[in-house]
């Protein structure tokens, strides 16, 4: 619980939220940390803020190196349907997996830490591509790239946690999971979720949309909490079961869920150990898909694309102009998306000038069904939007 933060610390956090550049954020976070009292209730908050400071400092240093033409850039621009970051301890075979699945020119070696920078590659699945990003290994207790790899993981759409059957894959998983959780990255969906959209325009007040329930507070308690952090204009969306602590965690934005798939690589070295680890991991984490594979033999990855597609909860929607052909390249949207999301993805004017849409595919009651913006689309739908003017 961090609800006992003094007024000074809350005011300092406002400065962190208002900071626009990494340098401004660093200065504001340093001041914030000085004002946070040291006791058990603030341990996790202080730990998270300290790690975030380290990430920001490395980001600033990386920008300086890049500007001067020296050093390695860890920023990877997203491409394809989703960015999947591989994460693992030394010598788990991440580079071999990316090379096998994408053809990317990764560095592969029998010695630890062969990979020293992120290397992306594109993996084809049906008519879309997933971007796989090979990364340097993370090192328990601290490594030269830990913060930057965690930063890549935080920015990704999903994670591929790579373990090795050569060692102890179950223990490796526990180590990686703990390191990610300490950095505020969760591998499981929390029972509830809070989204706080801060509004900068006008005096709109605090609007709260309940798509779940508050278990230990009222809507007025939420308003008072946000106002104590000088947040006066915001839209708060509450999903599932949420406590007042969860709302406060959302203010700090220090908990983030990432879909993940576990790959137990090098199965050719000890298939029994791989199977035993897979059972233990799945028993304790039933929401996590676990694959037993061998990059060396090129086996076990046949269903990876399908698993990623389903686990990411994405859909493909194909657009067409009236009396025109269906686009070859689909829009990639989240499950539950509507015609409104399709229109926004094409052009903002399509929402303003929208008249109606015609749908062919799984979500249509009949071919060419005429719908409004609220219609929920499904994977494989063809959408034809009609606009005025």
N, C-alpha and C positions, 0 to 999 in steps of 0.2 A: 504494500500500500504506500502511495506517495501523496495521499490527500492531506497530510499534515505539513506540506511544504509551506514555509513562511511566505508572507506577501512579497518580500523582496525577491525571493527565488522565482515566484510566479511572474513578477514583473520582468525579471531578467530573461525568462523563457520567451516572453513576448518579443524581446529583442532578437532572439534566435529565430523565431518564426518570421520576423520582418526582414532578416538579413537576405540580401539578394545574391551576393557573390560568395564563393568558398572562403575567401579571406575574411569577409564580414562575419560569416557563420563561425569561423574559428574564434575570432575575438569575442563574439557574443557567447559562445559555448564555454569559453574559459571563464568569463565573468559569471555565467550561470552556475558552473561547478563550484566556484568559490562561495556562492550563496546557499548551496544545498547542504543542510546539516548532515553530519556523518552519524547515522544510526542504522539499525537493521532494516528499517522500513525503506531506506533510500539506497541500499546496497546495489540492487539491480539497476536502478536509474543511474547512479554514478558510474557503474561499470559500462552501461550502454553509452552514456555520454562520453566517457573516456575513449571508448573504441571508435565512436563516431568522429571524435577529434583526430585520432590517429589516421583514420581513413581520409579525412579532409586535408590533413597536412600532406599526406602522400599524394593526394590528387593535385594539390597546388605545386608540389615539387615536380610531379610528372609533367605538368603543363610547362613549367620553367625549362625542364630538360628538352621537351618537344620543341619549344620555341627556339631554343639555342641549337637545335639540331643534334643533340646528344641524348642518349638514354632510350628506353623502351616505352612505347605507349601501351597502356592496358585497356584503352577504350576500344570496344568493338561495336560498330554500328549494327543495329538489328536489320536482318534481311529475312525474307521468306515468311512462312506462316507463323513461326515462333522461334525464339532464341533459346536453345538448350545448353546450359553450361555444365561441363563435366567437372566433377570435383572428387578428389581422392588423395590418399596419402602417397608417398613416393613409391614408384615401381608397381603401380596397379595396372598399368597398360592403357591409360587414357589415350595416349597418342596413337597407339596401334588401333584402337577402336575408331577414332576419328578418321584415320587414314583408310581403314577398311570400308567404312560406311560412306565416306565423302570423296576420297581420293586426294584430300588435302595433303600438302607436303609438310608433314609433321616430323619432328626429330625423335627417333626411337633409339634407345640405348639400354644396355643392361645395368648401367650405373644410375644411382639416384639423381634426380633433379636435372634430367636431360632437357626438359622443357623449361624455358626461362621467360616465355611471353605467351599470351593467348593466341591461338591459331584457329580461325574459323573455317568451316567447310559446310557444303550444302548436301543434305541427305534427301533423296527423292522418296516421296510416298504418294502413290497414285498420281494425281495431277498437281500436287503441291510440293514444296520443299521445306524442310526444317533446317535451321542453322545450328550446327553443333560447334561448340567452342572448346577446344583443348586448352587446358590451363596448367600452370606450374603446380606442383603438389603443395598441399597445406601441411604444416608441421606442428604436431602437438607441442604445446609449451612455447610456441613462437617460431616463425620462420620468415625469411626475407620477403615472401610474397603473400603471406596470410591475409593481411588487410585488403590488398588489392584483389585477391581472388574472391574474398567475401563480398567486396564491392560489386564484382561481376555477377556473383550469385544473386545479390539483392536486386540487381537491375534486370535479371533474366526473366523469361516467362516460365521456365521450369528447370529442374536440376536432374542430372544423371549422376548418381552417386556410385563411383566405381570402386569395387573391393577386389582383393586378390585371394584366390584359393591357395596360393603359395604360402600365405601366412595364416592369419586368423581373421577371416572375413567378418565374423560376428563382432569381435572386439573392435575391428576397424570401423564398422558401422556405428557402434556406440560412441566411439571417439568423435567421428565426424558429426553425428547428430548433436552431441553435446557442444561442440565448437560452434555449430550453426545456431543453436538455441541461445548460447551466450551472446551471439551477435544479433539476436532478435529475429532470426529466421526460423520459422516453424515448418515442420514437415507434415503436420496434421492440421485439418481445418478446426479452428476453435469452435466451441459450442455456439458462440455468437460472434458477430462482427459489427464494428462501428465504423462508419465512414463520416468524416467531418469535412464538408466542403466549405471553406472559408470564402465569403463573398466580399469583394472589395468595393462594389458599386452601390452607392446609396445606403440608406438606413433600413435594411430589410428585417432586422431583428433575428432571433434564433428560431428556426423552423425545425420541428422534429417529426420525422416520419417513422412510425413503428411498423416494421414488417416482422416483428418478433415481440419480445416483451422484456421489460425491466424487472429484474428479480429482487432488487433490494432498494429501489429508489422510485421516485416519481418523475414525470416530465419536468416539473418545476425544479427538482433537485439537479437535473441535468443542466437546465438553464443557469441555475446559480453557480454550478461548477464552472461552466464555460465563461461566465461573466467574471469569475474570480481570476481567470487568466486573461481578462480583458478581450475576450472574444464576444463581440456583440452582434455580428452579422454572419450567420452560418446556417447551412442546411445539414442537420444531423440525421443520418439514416441508420436505423438499428435493425439488424438481422439476427434471428435466433434468440437465445437467452443471453442477456447482457447485464452485467453489474455496473455500478457507478465506477468501480476501479477500471473496468474495461473501457468506459468512456474516457477516463483520464489517460489510460495507456494510448488511446487513439489520438489524444492531443499531442503526445510526445512522438507518435508515429514510430515507436520502437519495437513493434511486433508485426511481423510480416509472414503470411503463409505462402509457401512455394510448393506447387505440385512437384513430386519427385518420383523417379524410378530408380530402383537399386539394380545394379549389374554386378554379379559375382563373376569376375573375369578369370582367365587362366584355369578354367575348369579341367583342362587336360592334365594338370599337375596333381589334382586331388579332388576327384568328382564327389567322393563321399563327404569330404569336409565342406564342399560347396553346397551339397544338398542339405546337410545338417544345419549349416548357417542360414540357408534360405528358409527353412522351416521355422527356426527360432526368430528370425527377423519378421517373417510374415505373421507368426503367432502373436508377437508383441505389437506389430504395426500392420493390422489387417488391411488398412487403406492403401498401403504401399505395394505396387507391383514389384515383383522380384524376378529377375532373369538370370539364369545360369548360362554362361557363354564362354567362348574361347575366341579371342580375336586372332590368335595365331592360326587356328584351324578354320576360322571363318564360320563358326557355328554358333547358333543360339540367338541370332539377331533378326531372324525372319519376321517376327511379330512386333519389333520395336516401333516401327512407324505407326502401326494400328494402335498399339498401347499408348503412345504419345498423343495421338489424335483423340482418343477417348478420354484419357486422363486430363488433358488440357481443356476438355469440354468446349471444343471449338466446332464450328460448322462452316461449310462452304456454300455460298450463295452466288448464283450466276445471274448476271444482269443482261438485259437486252433492251434495245431501243424499239419503240413501236414500229412494227413491220421490218425490223432488222434482225440480224443473226444473233445467236447467243454468244456472249463473250467467252473466249477460251479460258481466260484466267479468272478464277473465282474471287469474290470478296471473302476474307476470313473474319468471322464474327464469333462471339461467345454464344454458347447455348442459351436460349431464352431471348435472343435478339429479336427485334421487331422490324417492320417495314421502315419505321422511323430511323433505326440504326443503319439500314441499307441506304436510305436517302441521304443521311449525313455523310456516309462513307463516299458517296458519289460526288456530292457538292452541296454546300450549305444552302444554295438557292433552291435546291430540290425540295427542301422542307418548306421554305417560304411559299413556293409556287405549287405545292403538291395539290393534285386533284384526286387521284386514286391510283391504286396499283393493281396489276393483274398477276396472278400467281399460277405457275405450273409446278407440280412436284408434290412431295410428301405432305406438306402442310395445307394443300389446297383441297377443298371438298370436291371440286371438279376442275378439269383443265381450264385455265384462264380465269379462275375465280377473281372477282373484283373485290378489293379490300381497302381498308383505311390504314393509317399509320400505326395503329395499335396491334395489327395482325402479327402473331408470333411466327417467324420463319423457321424452317428446319433444314438440315443438311441435304443438299441436292436440289433445293428449290431454285426455280428460275423466276426472277422478278422483273416486271416491266413497269416502270413508273411513268405516269402521265402527269404533266405539269401544265399550268396555264401560261399563256403568252408564247 
